[in-house]
Amino acid sequence: MSDPDQSTGPDAETLSVYDRKAAEYRDLTARSKIDPDLARFLKALPAGSDVLDLGCGPGAAAAHMAAAGHRVTATDASPEMVKLAGAHPGVTARLATFDDIDEVAAYDAIWANFSLLHAPRAEMPRHLAALRRALRPGGLFHIGMKTGQGEARDALGRRYTYYTEDELSGLLRAAGLTPTASRRGKDTGLDGTVAPWVTIAAHG
């Protein structure tokens, strides 16, 4: 796969898709059971943790975190997704791009589940570095990405950057995060296609 374009930062076409399909995405995630990664993430969190849900979408994961008694900040670059996420009790939702994460030692844990896959490859190292700074020492970090090579747009027009598991683990280590576990699988996405993915748990 070749680069879909040379743009950097938030991609207007990708955000337009999420704004248009926010309700559909909400319904898709609402039908899903709590996934094993989120269950393990919640189990590992100290009581009353400060958690960042980066690229929260309609807020399904953030809602589970808040229901478990954690203080959840949910961010997304799609205004429509932020509206849906903010409707969940206990969830503080704000409009923000990856570049807007500038806190220092503010969170006990960060959940970046299939959100950073929309960032251009050249920007991933600095995004991960910023997230490491936002994480408190020893804090938990979760990332989910589709696996593969290169960059491309899906059938809906969303921009994706693909990584191998080894490549992603190397980027995490370079940012000062220590991978501790991973899980692989395949799922049908919003565009109706089945794609392979990997999730990696790490700590600061």
C-alpha positions as CSV (number, residue, x, y, z in Angstrom):
1,M,0.0,0.0,0.0
2,S,1.3,3.4,-0.8
3,D,0.8,6.7,1.0
4,P,-2.7,8.0,0.3
5,D,-1.5,11.6,0.5
6,Q,1.2,13.8,2.0
7,S,-1.0,15.6,4.6
8,T,-0.2,15.8,8.3
9,G,-2.3,16.2,11.3
10,P,-6.0,15.5,11.5
11,D,-7.4,14.3,8.2
12,A,-10.5,16.1,7.1
13,E,-11.9,13.2,5.1
14,T,-11.5,10.8,7.9
15,L,-13.2,13.2,10.4
16,S,-16.0,13.8,8.0
17,V,-16.7,10.0,7.8
18,Y,-16.9,9.8,11.6
19,D,-19.1,12.8,11.9
20,R,-21.5,11.4,9.3
21,K,-21.5,7.9,10.8
22,A,-21.3,8.7,14.5
23,A,-24.7,7.2,15.3
24,E,-24.0,4.1,13.2
25,Y,-20.7,3.6,15.0
26,R,-22.4,4.1,18.4
27,D,-24.9,1.4,17.6
28,L,-22.1,-0.9,16.3
29,T,-20.1,-0.5,19.5
30,A,-23.1,-0.7,21.8
31,R,-23.9,-4.2,20.4
32,S,-20.4,-5.4,21.3
33,K,-19.6,-7.0,24.6
34,I,-16.8,-5.6,26.7
35,D,-13.7,-6.8,25.0
36,P,-11.0,-8.8,26.9
37,D,-8.4,-6.0,26.6
38,L,-10.7,-3.5,28.3
39,A,-11.6,-6.1,31.0
40,R,-7.9,-6.6,31.8
41,F,-7.3,-2.9,31.6
42,L,-10.0,-2.2,34.1
43,K,-8.9,-5.0,36.4
44,A,-5.3,-3.6,36.5
45,L,-6.4,0.0,37.3
46,P,-6.1,1.2,40.9
47,A,-9.4,2.5,42.3
48,G,-10.4,6.0,41.3
49,S,-7.8,6.3,38.5
50,D,-7.5,9.2,36.2
51,V,-7.8,7.7,32.7
52,L,-7.5,9.3,29.2
53,D,-9.5,7.6,26.4
54,L,-7.7,8.9,23.3
55,G,-9.9,8.9,20.2
56,C,-12.9,7.8,22.2
57,G,-15.4,7.6,19.4
58,P,-18.9,7.3,20.8
59,G,-17.5,6.6,24.2
60,A,-18.4,2.9,24.9
61,A,-15.1,2.1,26.6
62,A,-15.1,5.4,28.5
63,A,-18.6,4.6,29.8
64,H,-17.3,1.3,31.2
65,M,-14.4,3.0,32.8
66,A,-16.6,5.6,34.4
67,A,-19.1,3.0,35.6
68,A,-16.1,1.2,37.3
69,G,-15.5,4.4,39.4
70,H,-12.6,6.0,37.4
71,R,-12.3,9.7,36.4
72,V,-12.4,9.5,32.6
73,T,-11.3,12.2,30.1
74,A,-12.4,11.2,26.6
75,T,-11.0,13.0,23.6
76,D,-11.9,12.9,19.9
77,A,-11.3,15.1,16.9
78,S,-14.9,14.4,15.7
79,P,-17.4,16.9,17.2
80,E,-20.2,14.3,16.7
81,M,-18.3,11.6,18.5
82,V,-17.6,14.0,21.4
83,K,-21.3,14.7,21.8
84,L,-22.1,11.0,22.0
85,A,-19.2,10.3,24.4
86,G,-20.2,13.2,26.7
87,A,-23.7,11.8,27.1
88,H,-22.4,8.9,29.1
89,P,-22.6,9.5,32.9
90,G,-19.3,10.3,34.5
91,V,-17.4,10.9,31.2
92,T,-15.8,14.2,30.6
93,A,-15.5,14.5,26.8
94,R,-13.6,17.2,24.9
95,L,-12.8,18.0,21.3
96,A,-9.1,17.4,20.8
97,T,-6.6,16.1,18.2
98,F,-3.6,14.0,19.0
99,D,-1.5,17.2,19.0
100,D,-3.6,18.7,21.8
101,I,-2.4,16.2,24.3
102,D,0.1,18.2,26.3
103,E,-0.4,17.3,29.9
104,V,2.4,16.1,32.1
105,A,2.0,13.2,34.5
106,A,-1.8,13.7,34.4
107,Y,-3.1,10.2,34.0
108,D,-2.8,6.8,35.7
109,A,-3.7,5.1,32.4
110,I,-4.2,5.8,28.8
111,W,-6.5,3.9,26.5
112,A,-5.6,4.4,22.8
113,N,-7.8,1.8,21.2
114,F,-7.7,1.9,17.4
115,S,-7.3,5.7,17.2
116,L,-3.7,6.4,16.5
117,L,-4.0,4.3,13.3
118,H,-5.4,7.4,11.7
119,A,-2.1,9.4,12.4
120,P,0.5,9.7,9.6
121,R,3.4,7.4,10.1
122,A,5.9,10.3,10.5
123,E,3.9,11.7,13.4
124,M,3.6,8.6,15.5
125,P,6.9,8.9,17.4
126,R,6.0,12.3,18.7
127,H,2.4,11.4,19.6
128,L,3.7,8.4,21.6
129,A,6.2,10.6,23.3
130,A,3.5,13.1,24.3
131,L,1.4,10.3,25.6
132,R,4.3,9.0,27.7
133,R,4.7,12.4,29.2
134,A,1.0,12.6,30.0
135,L,1.2,9.2,31.8
136,R,2.3,9.1,35.5
137,P,5.3,6.9,36.3
138,G,4.4,3.2,36.1
139,G,1.0,4.1,34.5
140,L,-0.8,1.7,32.2
141,F,-0.9,2.2,28.4
142,H,-3.1,0.3,25.9
143,I,-2.9,0.6,22.1
144,G,-4.8,-1.1,19.4
145,M,-3.8,-0.9,15.7
146,K,-4.6,-2.6,12.5
147,T,-1.7,-4.6,11.2
148,G,0.0,-4.5,7.8
149,Q,2.3,-2.2,5.9
150,G,2.1,1.3,4.4
151,E,-0.7,3.8,4.5
152,A,-4.0,3.7,2.6
153,R,-7.7,4.8,2.7
154,D,-10.4,2.3,3.3
155,A,-13.7,2.0,1.4
156,L,-15.2,4.9,3.4
157,G,-12.3,7.2,2.8
158,R,-10.6,7.0,6.2
159,R,-6.9,7.3,6.3
160,Y,-5.0,4.4,7.9
161,T,-1.4,3.7,8.8
162,Y,-0.5,0.1,9.3
163,Y,2.2,-1.5,11.4
164,T,3.6,-4.9,12.2
165,E,3.5,-5.9,15.8
166,D,7.3,-5.8,16.0
167,E,7.4,-2.3,14.5
168,L,4.7,-1.1,16.9
169,S,6.5,-2.6,19.9
170,G,9.7,-0.8,18.9
171,L,7.9,2.5,18.7
172,L,6.5,2.0,22.1
173,R,10.0,1.2,23.6
174,A,11.5,4.2,21.8
175,A,8.9,6.4,23.5
176,G,9.8,5.1,26.9
177,L,6.9,2.6,27.2
178,T,7.5,-1.1,28.1
179,P,5.2,-3.6,26.3
180,T,4.0,-6.4,28.6
181,A,1.4,-8.3,26.6
182,S,-0.2,-8.5,23.2
183,R,-3.2,-10.0,21.5
184,R,-4.0,-10.5,17.9
185,G,-7.2,-11.1,16.0
186,K,-9.5,-10.1,13.0
187,D,-12.7,-8.2,13.1
188,T,-15.3,-6.5,10.7
189,G,-15.0,-2.8,10.8
190,L,-17.3,0.1,10.1
191,D,-16.5,-0.3,6.4
192,G,-17.7,-3.9,6.4
193,T,-14.3,-5.5,5.7
194,V,-12.4,-7.9,7.9
195,A,-9.0,-6.7,9.0
196,P,-6.3,-8.1,11.2
197,W,-5.2,-6.2,14.3
198,V,-3.0,-6.2,17.3
199,T,-3.4,-4.8,20.8
200,I,-0.4,-4.2,23.1
201,A,-0.5,-3.5,26.8
202,A,2.4,-1.5,28.2
203,H,3.5,0.6,31.2
204,G,5.4,3.8,31.7
